[in-house]
Amino acid sequence: MAKRAAEEIHSGMVVNLGIGIPSLVPNHLPQETRVMFHAENGIVGMGESPAIGLEDENLCNAGGFPVTVVPGSSYCDSAVAFGMIRRGRVDLTILGSLQVSQKGDLANWIVPGKKVPGMGGAMELAQKARKVAVLMNHTDKNGVPKIVKTCSLPLTAANCVDMVITDLAVFKINEGSMILSELFAPYTVAEITAKTACDFSIAEDLRVIEY
């Protein structure tokens, strides 16, 4: 999933990564790609994850995990970092999620009854980033679909998701319609349909990904 998401990143972009699987995306970028990764805690210019034993205790992403920085990186306070998001200066955000609806609603911050530290920057990123991509497993640990007709969990933002990359497939969302654009081998359209709780169309040029 992280490797496929890296294909959405191009030189010159400012990109924000959510915690979890999205934080692995920099490990799959070609060396020639020049991009500035932004974090809500005030880093612009994160690099690959550090090798074990080479972590800097004072250098971490918004999720608290150790990171490296690239030449030209900079630091700021959280107010400035959030200002960048709210002014639409982030080209792409790649987020994890609990549910995504057929029309692009995002629910990624809370399961009712469970304690969480807060929404973080998810609401601002979902509404203000120029493009929103979601990385998540196609179903939860019990096999329940996470791509649904209507989200049953509290929303982070409505009609905001542009694409969803799961462990089975890639969907694009355009004007409230979901399109299956790619699938990971060896999965089939029938398997993806059975594990998706909403209607979707199939792209004529459906791509089969073999990594």
N, C-alpha and C positions, 0 to 999 in steps of 0.2 A: 504493500500500500504506500509506504513512504517513497519507494523508488518511483512508482507511478506519479505520485504527487509532485516529485521533483521535476517532472516533465513540464509542469505548468509554470515553472520559474524561469525567467529570462534575465539576462544581464541588464543592469540599471534599475531593477525593481527594489522597492522597500517591502519586505515580507514579514508578517507576524505569524509565529507558530504557537499553537496551543500546547498544553502539556500532554504527555503520553506519546502515542505513535507519531503525531506531527513533529515532535522534537527530534526525531530521527531523520527527517528530510535532508538536512545539510550533509549528512554522510553519503548521499547519493547524487550530489551535484557534480557535474564535470568541472575540472580544475579551471577551465577557461571562463566559466560563468561567474560574473562579478555582480554580487547582490548584497544588499545590506539587510540583515535580519534584525528586526525590531522587537523589543520586549517591554512590557508595561512597567517593569521595575527600573527602566532607564538605560538600557543598552541599545545602541544602534550599530550593528556590525558584528554579530555573533558568528563564530565559525563552527567547525566540527566539535563533537564531544571529545574531551581530553582523554588521553590514554590513562589507564589505571595507574595511580601513583603520581600523576602529574597534574592533578586537580588544584585549582587555586581556591582556597576557602572563601575568598572575597569576591569571586566571580561566578555568578549563577544566573540562570534565566528566571522568568517570572514564577516558575513552578518550584524554584529552589534547587534545581539540578545543575551541576557544574558544566560550564561551557568554556570555549576559547573565544578569542576575538581575532578579527582579520585586520590587516593594515588599513588605516583610515577610520577605524571604529571610534565611537564617541560615547560619552556618558552624560546623563541628565537626571533630573529628579522625576518622580512619577507624574507630577503635574504636567511637565513638558511632554513626557511620553504619551500621556492620555490626550494632550492637546494635538499631537500629531495625528492620532487616530480620529479625533472628532472633527478635524479640519480636512479629512479625506486624503491624508498624505500616505496612507498605507495602500499599496497596489493590490496586495493579495493577503488574505489571512487563511490559514489552514488550521481547522479546529477539530477536536473530537466531539462526539455527540452521543446522546442517549436515544434520541429519536429524530427523524427528519420526515416531514410530511410530503405528500405528493406535490403540493404547490410551493414547497421550499421553506416551510416554517421550521425553526430550529429549537429543539429542547435539549439543552446540554449542561444545565447547571445544578439541578436538584431532583432527587427522588423524594416525594413527600414522606415525611417521617424519619428521614435520615439527616444527620447533622453534616453541614458543609461549612467551610470557612467563608463562603460568599461567592458572588458571581464573577468577581475579578473584572477583567476587561472584556468579557465575552459579549455583553450587550452592545458596547460601543463598537467593537470590531464587527459584529454581525450587521450592524446598521450602517457603518461608515466606511468600511474597507471597500475598495472598488470591485473586488471579486471575493466571494466566500466559497471555499472548498471544505468539505467535511470528510474526515477519515474515520471510519468506524467499522467494527465487525458487522456483518450483514444481519446477524441475529444475536440475541443475548445468550448467556450461558445455558438457558433453558430451551433454546431453540425458538424463542419468540421473535418475530420480525421487528427490526428497528426502523425500517422504512415503511411508513404507514399512510393511510388515507388522511387521518386527522391525529395529531399528537394528543396523547392522553396525559402527558407530563406538562408541568408549567413551562411556558414558552420563554426562550431567551429573546427572540425577535421573530417577527412574522415576515414571510415572503422574502427571505434574505439569501437563501442558499442557491448558489449557481451550479454546483456540481457535488456529487457524492461518490467517494471512492471507498469501496468495501473490500473484504477479502475475496469476494466473488466477482464483482463487476464495477463498472463505472456508469453513473447516470448523470445526464445533464438536465437542468431544469430551466425551461424557457417559457415565460409568460404563463406560469401556473401549470405547465404540463411537464411530465417526467419522461425522459427518453433514455432507453438503454443504448449506450453508445459503444461500450466495450465490455468484454468479459474475460476473465482469467482462465486459461486452460488449466485443468480439463473440464471445467464446469460448463453446463449447457444452459440454453435459454429456459428449458423446462425446469431445471433445478432452481434457477434464479426466480422464476415466476412463483414456484411453490414456496419460496422463502421471503417473498415480498408481499406486504399486506395492502397493496394499492394497485391501481391500473397504471400501465406505462406503455409507451409505444417503443418500437424497435427501429433503430437507425438503419437505413438502407445499406450504409457502408460499415456495418458492425465490425469492430476490430476484435480479434482474438489475441490476447496478450500472453506471450510465453517468455518468462524471465528465466 
